[in-house]
Amino acid sequence: MGKVWLVTGASRGLGREIARAALDAGETVVATARSADAVREAFGGEKGRLHALALDVTDAAAATAVAAETAGRFGAIDVLVNNAGYAELGFFETFTDAAVRRQFEVNLFGTMNVARATAPHMRARRSGLIVTISSVSGLVSNGGGAVYSASKFAVEGWMEGFAQELAPLGVRSLLVEPGMLRTDFMDGKSARFGSIDIPDYAEAVAQYRAFVDGANGNQPSDPKLLAARIV
Ligand code: NJP
């Protein structure tokens, strides 16, 4: 059965690749996303060591239930991959308060929900690893990505402290800061900037387009490569 992995945001992109790599390594994987059917579809059905569960990370009670079900059914959660997230891109002045809060609900509070639900199961066995998928945007920020960056900076500040609380209890932590990956994540995002009619932002728009479209040589990489390194 191998180790037991709980992966959030596993219906596509990096989360799916991490889950696949863990399965290939002989591990048991509880793969989650907002819809369990979407997860099953992503893996061609639920079979063998793959188990699909629905988990919207913004739902703290659901996170507690999924962690309890995983630990109860498989005896442990050895590795949590806190991966679910998205980027709300655009110039800050164009953001509604609701859009800012939504970004934090998923990227920060959602990540906290799943870690808080999982940590007690790891502490009880004095063993476990929490992998947090942050971003290079958790290290540096740029125009058009201010809100996304703020959410990832917050994740990093919180997780750095929480990791220090967990370490003496036998629970290890790993923070991953990917650059651009070839997933659905950036789909159509640069197009949104075309409709922003604020002349003062013209230079920032051009810079951001170059960044997103890879004109500055920043080409997205294959998420499989990163997944293989994590597993
Ligand atoms: O994104 P994408 P990536 N509750 O859009 C799920 C970071 N990152 O794999 O529910 C639960 O292909 C969604 O599931 P569904 C990024 O910030 C990326 O590229 O079916 N799940 C799907 O499985 C993120 O933290 C890049 O919609 C929720 C998954 O999240 C991580 O890498 C660069 C959810 C998103 O799949 C994975 O992103 C970087 C919710 N409320 C950091 N909302 C990059 N791709 O370039 C969404 O620096 N999901």
Boltz pocket constraint, residues with backbone or C-beta under 6 A from the ligand:
constraints:
  - pocket:
      binder: B
      contacts: [[A, 8], [A, 9], [A, 10], [A, 11], [A, 12], [A, 13], [A, 14], [A, 15], [A, 32], [A, 33], [A, 34], [A, 35], [A, 38], [A, 55], [A, 56], [A, 57], [A, 58], [A, 82], [A, 83], [A, 84], [A, 85], [A, 86], [A, 87], [A, 106], [A, 110], [A, 133], [A, 134], [A, 135], [A, 136], [A, 137], [A, 177], [A, 178], [A, 179], [A, 180], [A, 181], [A, 182], [A, 183], [A, 184], [A, 185], [A, 186], [A, 220]]
      max_distance: 6.0
